Amino acid sequence: MKNYIILFTPEIDGDKLCSVITKEVCDTKSLELERCYDLIDCRLIDIHTVCDGNLLLIFDDEFLLNHIPIPNVMASQLDRCVLCGKVILCRTNNDGECVPFTEAEADLLISLLKRIQGNIVASLGKDDENGEAIRAGS
């Protein structure tokens, strides 16, 4: 049975900014640092906890120093802070290790996250009754 992490990749689709949400195989019991570097294409990572510390977002800590900033919509919504570039979502165990999801967990999370993102992207392009743009989180 394979294990997976979830990868958020920012994408500009026409005039809309979104995240491509995919699952990536992670066959080890814990997510190795070198695998994070490869998936995110970086040299230095940072980790933020979300969902009461049960889930982890792993991202390039030097992204803004080395790349044009492209916000990662889904990761930013989860973190409530703007994150740019590719971001890994995994969970943590009692020992604080980064551990992958089962295939069923990853599929369920991806389905839920895509629904949430659809609502976020739809709300970013709408105006309220006064003609003012509605912002995510408003």
BAFI-3210 file (N, C-alpha, C; in Angstrom, 3 decimals, decimal comma, padded with zeros to 6 digits):
// residues 138
n [1|2|3|4|5|6|7|8|9|10|11|12|13|14|15|16|17|18|19|20|21|22|23|24|25|26|27|28|29|30|31|32|33|34|35|36|37|38|39|40|41|42|43|44|45|46|47|48|49|50|51|52|53|54|55|56|57|58|59|60|61|62|63|64|65|66|67|68|69|70|71|72|73|74|75|76|77|78|79|80|81|82|83|84|85|86|87|88|89|90|91|92|93|94|95|96|97|98|99|100|101|102|103|104|105|106|107|108|109|110|111|112|113|114|115|116|117|118|119|120|121|122|123|124|125|126|127|128|129|130|131|132|133|134|135|136|137|138]
n.u [000,839|000,611|001,818|001,072|001,834|000,492|000,663|000,777|000,709|001,298|-000,647|-001,352|-004,294|-005,511|-006,949|-007,088|-005,845|-004,728|-004,332|-002,748|-003,632|-002,215|-001,431|001,470|003,660|004,904|006,844|008,073|008,058|008,218|008,454|011,210|013,860|015,397|013,640|011,653|013,106|013,519|010,848|009,854|011,770|014,033|016,434|016,232|013,905|010,790|008,429|005,043|002,445|-000,917|-004,477|-004,863|-002,300|-002,116|-001,700|000,813|002,418|004,828|007,332|009,302|011,669|013,206|011,992|011,028|013,384|014,618|012,878|010,202|007,449|004,753|001,751|000,519|-002,536|-004,251|-002,597|-001,998|-004,517|-004,976|-002,917|-003,305|-001,655|000,384|001,770|004,242|005,049|005,694|004,082|004,055|001,718|001,307|000,992|001,496|003,069|002,942|005,566|006,445|007,272|007,193|004,680|003,232|000,008|-002,532|-003,644|-006,444|-006,995|-005,550|-006,882|-009,456|-008,896|-007,866|-010,138|-011,870|-010,310|-010,162|-012,833|-013,118|-011,203|-012,396|-014,565|-013,203|-011,751|-013,903|-015,127|-013,228|-013,438|-015,856|-018,199|-019,617|-022,944|-022,569|-020,717|-018,106|-015,105|-015,165|-013,234|-011,332|-011,874|-013,222]
n.v [-001,175|002,174|005,358|008,879|012,351|015,664|017,987|021,397|023,450|026,590|028,315|030,282|030,844|032,073|034,976|034,269|033,185|030,180|027,008|024,050|020,931|018,031|014,544|013,031|010,284|008,854|006,729|006,158|005,871|008,294|011,668|012,452|014,866|015,418|014,598|016,538|018,819|018,119|017,945|020,532|022,003|023,419|024,810|025,352|024,824|025,727|025,188|025,270|024,847|023,738|023,462|022,937|021,995|019,459|019,110|019,802|022,389|022,581|024,518|026,531|028,385|030,419|031,410|033,967|035,325|034,168|033,829|034,957|036,280|034,187|033,755|031,020|029,979|028,066|026,980|029,333|030,088|028,004|028,467|031,051|033,077|034,595|032,363|031,426|029,764|026,189|024,014|021,639|019,447|017,614|015,354|015,290|013,185|011,837|012,102|014,298|014,021|014,357|012,893|010,816|010,584|008,019|006,442|006,680|008,724|010,846|011,126|011,879|014,306|015,844|016,024|017,525|019,870|020,837|021,534|023,596|025,391|026,010|027,543|029,708|030,807|031,476|033,444|035,462|036,800|038,107|040,817|042,804|043,996|046,758|047,130|046,723|044,834|041,513|040,018|037,111|035,696|037,870]
n.w [000,000|-000,917|000,269|000,531|-000,062|-000,232|-002,831|-003,498|-006,224|-007,513|-010,008|-012,864|-014,381|-017,065|-016,112|-013,530|-010,401|-009,084|-007,350|-008,312|-007,286|-006,221|-005,615|-004,339|-004,428|-001,463|-000,157|002,245|005,872|007,133|005,972|004,168|004,389|002,066|000,067|000,316|-000,494|-003,193|-004,212|-003,832|-004,988|-003,809|-001,406|001,250|003,733|005,345|007,951|008,657|011,008|010,751|011,301|014,139|014,677|013,608|010,895|008,446|006,641|004,245|002,885|000,568|002,097|001,119|-001,123|-002,035|-002,322|-004,476|-006,653|-008,845|-007,190|-006,892|-005,608|-003,668|-003,726|-002,362|-000,312|001,024|001,993|003,814|005,619|006,377|005,762|003,317|001,119|-001,202|-004,307|-004,648|-002,330|000,256|001,738|004,612|007,381|010,961|013,383|016,778|017,557|016,272|013,668|010,088|008,390|005,820|004,086|003,868|000,815|000,568|002,432|001,278|-001,194|-000,319|001,033|-001,115|-002,750|-001,077|-000,719|-003,354|-003,790|-001,895|-002,893|-005,362|-004,525|-003,376|-005,564|-007,219|-005,662|-005,679|-008,077|-008,083|-007,659|-005,049|-004,163|-004,289|-006,196|-005,446|-005,244|-004,068|-001,626|-000,811|002,352|003,295]
ca.u [000,000|001,415|001,492|001,139|001,747|-000,253|001,491|000,076|001,551|000,556|-000,838|-002,168|-005,201|-006,122|-006,803|-007,327|-004,744|-005,205|-003,316|-002,957|-003,529|-001,913|-000,817|002,780|004,005|005,899|006,851|008,719|007,175|008,237|008,888|012,624|014,213|015,835|012,435|011,043|013,913|013,254|009,471|009,644|012,878|014,630|017,576|015,917|012,462|010,174|007,242|003,991|001,395|-002,298|-005,483|-004,486|-001,008|-002,174|-001,225|001,995|002,702|006,274|007,519|010,625|011,855|013,921|011,322|010,963|014,734|015,114|011,870|009,118|006,419|003,451|001,085|-000,113|-003,849|-004,767|-001,707|-002,147|-005,781|-004,805|-001,960|-003,739|-000,469|000,692|002,880|004,494|005,724|005,144|003,929|003,696|000,836|001,391|000,553|002,555|002,741|003,208|006,998|006,742|007,771|006,311|004,263|002,313|-001,370|-002,879|-004,233|-007,830|-006,946|-005,089|-007,958|-010,518|-008,394|-007,789|-011,509|-012,342|-009,524|-010,562|-014,124|-012,840|-010,521|-013,376|-015,325|-012,297|-011,483|-015,147|-015,407|-012,237|-013,804|-017,194|-018,408|-020,797|-024,023|-022,091|-019,710|-016,767|-014,629|-015,198|-011,943|-011,378|-011,706|-014,032]
ca.v [000,000|003,385|006,549|010,071|013,714|016,499|019,082|022,549|024,168|027,761|028,401|031,385|030,331|033,274|036,067|033,718|032,536|029,004|026,006|022,697|020,072|016,662|013,686|012,512|009,077|008,961|005,346|005,980|006,119|009,732|012,425|012,782|016,230|015,461|014,490|017,878|019,682|017,744|018,269|021,978|022,572|024,455|024,432|025,644|024,760|026,158|024,383|025,874|023,913|024,169|022,532|022,608|021,328|018,097|019,126|020,629|022,963|022,670|025,407|027,098|029,547|031,457|031,580|035,368|035,777|033,507|033,657|035,932|035,796|033,722|033,216|029,712|030,313|027,091|026,926|030,604|030,032|027,093|029,037|032,416|033,885|034,376|031,475|031,418|028,583|024,875|023,755|020,261|019,220|016,274|015,414|015,037|012,163|012,238|012,391|015,510|013,695|014,598|011,585|010,889|010,118|006,838|006,841|007,100|010,035|011,830|011,338|012,631|015,676|016,525|016,320|018,633|021,072|021,351|022,208|024,852|026,292|026,474|028,626|030,845|031,404|032,082|034,664|036,498|037,530|038,665|042,116|042,854|044,824|048,129|047,151|046,551|043,459|040,677|039,387|035,895|035,980|039,043]
ca.w [000,000|-001,038|001,045|-000,299|000,449|-001,168|-003,333|-004,062|-007,176|-007,983|-011,451|-013,347|-015,400|-017,616|-015,158|-012,201|-009,708|-008,372|-007,020|-008,804|-006,104|-006,641|-004,600|-004,728|-003,676|-000,390|000,303|003,548|007,008|007,374|004,808|004,286|004,030|000,666|-000,770|000,353|-001,361|-004,586|-004,594|-003,819|-005,751|-002,976|-000,563|002,651|003,938|006,599|008,212|009,466|011,397|010,548|011,854|015,521|014,717|013,057|009,520|008,231|005,331|004,066|001,742|000,325|002,963|000,373|-002,409|-002,458|-002,656|-005,679|-007,696|-008,944|-006,248|-007,365|-004,419|-003,699|-003,173|-001,402|000,856|001,740|002,735|004,951|006,567|006,697|005,495|001,908|000,796|-002,640|-004,822|-004,325|-000,898|000,597|002,881|005,201|008,777|011,928|014,380|018,162|017,705|015,515|012,335|008,947|007,897|004,679|004,198|003,080|-000,457|000,810|003,086|000,297|-002,168|000,345|001,238|-002,412|-003,153|-000,242|-001,007|-004,668|-003,603|-001,195|-003,825|-006,335|-003,895|-003,197|-006,873|-007,683|-004,901|-005,981|-009,275|-007,981|-007,033|-004,200|-004,737|-004,448|-007,251|-004,903|-005,366|-002,863|-001,391|000,002|003,776|003,666]
c.u [000,889|000,907|001,730|001,234|000,973|000,633|000,594|001,061|000,771|000,489|-001,689|-002,969|-005,988|-005,873|-007,022|-006,085|-005,319|-004,030|-003,704|-002,673|-003,352|-001,396|000,465|003,110|005,097|005,933|007,542|007,726|007,134|008,812|010,327|012,899|014,611|014,657|011,704|011,785|013,618|011,862|009,242|010,695|013,506|015,807|017,288|014,401|012,064|008,901|006,292|002,969|000,035|-003,227|-005,070|-003,205|-000,989|-001,650|-000,069|002,030|004,201|006,523|008,947|010,774|012,545|013,234|011,359|012,336|015,189|014,146|010,916|007,989|005,101|002,767|000,455|-001,447|-004,283|-003,905|-001,843|-003,442|-005,660|-003,940|-002,388|-002,578|-000,098|001,947|003,018|005,219|005,020|005,135|003,460|002,756|001,019|000,875|001,741|002,108|003,097|004,669|007,410|007,291|006,717|005,948|003,231|000,915|-001,508|-003,501|-005,664|-007,873|-006,552|-006,185|-009,090|-010,098|-008,348|-009,185|-012,060|-011,618|-009,886|-011,915|-013,914|-012,200|-011,484|-014,193|-014,473|-012,087|-012,737|-015,415|-014,427|-012,635|-015,154|-017,175|-019,629|-021,823|-023,630|-021,012|-018,274|-016,374|-014,726|-013,862|-012,151|-011,106|-012,518|-015,372]
c.v [001,246|004,480|007,770|011,343|014,492|017,682|020,147|023,286|025,373|027,801|029,627|030,844|031,512|034,440|035,595|033,013|031,357|028,093|024,687|021,780|018,637|015,853|013,123|011,316|009,379|007,600|005,113|006,292|007,589|010,423|012,894|014,196|016,348|015,377|015,839|018,821|019,405|018,181|019,776|022,700|023,746|023,902|024,602|025,655|025,416|025,338|025,190|024,804|024,549|023,122|022,019|021,784|019,932|018,000|020,099|021,138|023,166|023,462|025,934|028,385|030,704|031,807|033,025|035,939|035,276|033,450|034,843|035,421|035,457|033,081|031,847|029,871|029,347|027,032|028,197|030,627|029,124|027,720|030,407|033,398|033,602|033,509|031,455|030,139|027,298|024,673|022,312|020,282|017,783|016,392|015,146|013,939|012,675|012,592|013,647|015,263|014,040|013,242|011,746|010,404|008,777|007,333|007,353|008,481|011,127|012,142|012,173|014,093|016,460|016,912|017,519|019,932|021,674|022,053|023,571|025,847|026,832|027,630|029,876|031,559|032,094|033,396|035,788|037,343|038,218|040,044|042,023|043,788|046,285|048,252|047,023|045,082|042,749|039,974|038,120|036,264|037,181|038,611]
c.w [000,000|-000,115|000,176|000,541|-000,610|-001,541|-003,944|-004,960|-007,698|-009,505|-011,766|-014,522|-015,953|-016,685|-013,727|-011,673|-008,935|-008,030|-007,665|-007,613|-006,565|-005,462|-005,176|-003,839|-002,663|000,291|001,647|004,663|007,391|006,144|005,024|003,775|002,562|-000,294|-000,812|-000,577|-002,837|-005,042|-004,724|-004,656|-004,991|-002,177|000,920|002,820|005,255|006,730|009,087|009,802|011,154|011,149|013,225|015,614|014,149|011,633|009,391|006,799|005,255|002,790|001,691|001,135|002,239|-000,950|-002,895|-002,804|-004,024|-006,856|-007,739|-008,048|-006,934|-006,160|-004,673|-002,965|-002,079|-000,145|001,688|002,544|003,957|006,042|007,092|006,638|004,042|001,768|-000,719|-003,039|-004,422|-002,810|-000,717|001,791|003,327|006,634|009,689|012,892|015,779|018,415|016,931|014,124|011,284|008,356|006,778|005,041|003,490|001,769|-000,271|001,467|002,093|-000,714|-001,564|000,556|-000,069|-002,888|-002,376|-000,564|-002,363|-004,595|-002,939|-002,146|-004,878|-005,790|-003,720|-004,522|-007,405|-006,955|-005,214|-007,180|-009,197|-007,331|-006,131|-004,826|-004,923|-005,514|-006,747|-004,965|-004,027|-002,751|-000,553|001,444|004,220|004,210]
res [m|k|n|y|i|i|l|f|t|p|e|i|d|g|d|k|l|c|s|v|i|t|k|e|v|c|d|t|k|s|l|e|l|e|r|c|y|d|l|i|d|c|r|l|i|d|i|h|t|v|c|d|g|n|l|l|l|i|f|d|d|e|f|l|l|n|h|i|p|i|p|n|v|m|a|s|q|l|d|r|c|v|l|c|g|k|v|i|l|c|r|t|n|n|d|g|e|c|v|p|f|t|e|a|e|a|d|l|l|i|s|l|l|k|r|i|q|g|n|i|v|a|s|l|g|k|d|d|e|n|g|e|a|i|r|a|g|s]
***
